[in-house]
Amino acid sequence: MTDSGRSCRETLTLSPQPSGTGGPLRIVFGEGPGRYVPGGAPLGSGDVGYVGGASLNLHEPGAVRALLDAASDRGWRPEGRGPVEMDGWPLLEAAAAARAGGGGPEG
């Protein structure tokens, strides 16, 4: 928890290329029961996941691509003009499974 009383969260912001071709996508991982987000030791910067479950390090090659693919599978389109914010938790398991070579859960 931060000093302002707001919850800790990790936000990944992706901007379409070339610049001006769409609005940014913000994938947000908020803290909550059974979840972890960066906030100090022992977690590294970019680590998000479920305690005892799926996890990703957003700095590892392919992790962001897997989240982007999961967001696209759930309806996000880069052509949108305004910013879009998506909850990252529903994307995490599909992205982690894709990174592990197991595809994603149906749904």
N, C-alpha and C positions, 0 to 999 in steps of 0.2 A: 504494500500500500504506500502511496506517495504522501508527502507532507500535506498536500491539499485535500486529502481524503478520497481522492479518486483511485480507482483500481489500477493495478499494473496491467499493461498490455503491450503486445508487440504488433506493430503495424508495418506491413509490407506495401509500398506504393509502387505501382507499375504505370509508366507513362507510355502511351502508344508512340511508335516511331513510323514515319518521321513526325516531328513535333507538329501539333495542330491538327492531326488526323483523327482525334477522338479525345475523350476525357480519361483521366486517370482511374485506375482500379486500385482500391485500397482493401487489402485483405487483413482483417483485424483478428488477433488472438487475444481475448480478454482472459484475465485470471478467473479461476473458479474452482469449485471442489473437484478433485481428481485430475486437475490440469496443472501444467507448469508453463511459465513464460519467463524470459530473462528478468532478473531483478537482483542479481548479485550471486556470490558463490553459493553452491558449487556449479551453477549453470553457466554455460558459455553464452556469449552474445549470439542471438539467433536461434537458440534451442527452444522449441515449442513441442508440447506433447501431452499425452495422457499418462498419468502415473500408472505404470504397469501395462501400457498399451502403445499405440502408434505414436511415433515422434518424427520430427524433422529438424535438421539444422539448416536454417535458411541460407547459410553461407556455403553449403556444399553444392558442388556442381549438379545440376539437374533438379534440385529441390524446388526452386522458383518455377521452373518450366512445368513440373508436375502439378503445382498449385494452379498455375495459369490454365493448364489443360482441364483440371477439375472444375475451375470456375467457368470455363467455356462449356463444359458438359452440362453445367447447371444453368446455362442461359446467358452468361455475360458475353457481350459482343463489343469489340473494340471501337466500333463505329459510333457508339453513343457519345454525345457531345458534352455531357456534364460528368462530374466525378461520380463514381459508383463505389459504395462501401459494402463489402460482403463479410459475413462472419466466417472466419477461417476454420472454425472447428468442424463444420460439416464437410469441408474440403480435405481435412487432414488425413483421414483414413484412406480415401481414394488416392491421394498424392503419395502417401507412404507406401501403399501397396504397389503403385505404379513404379516407384523407385526400387522396390524390392523385386520387380519383375513379375508380380502377381496380378497385374491389372488392377481394377478397382472393384468395390462392392457394387452390386446391381442397385439401381434406384435412381 
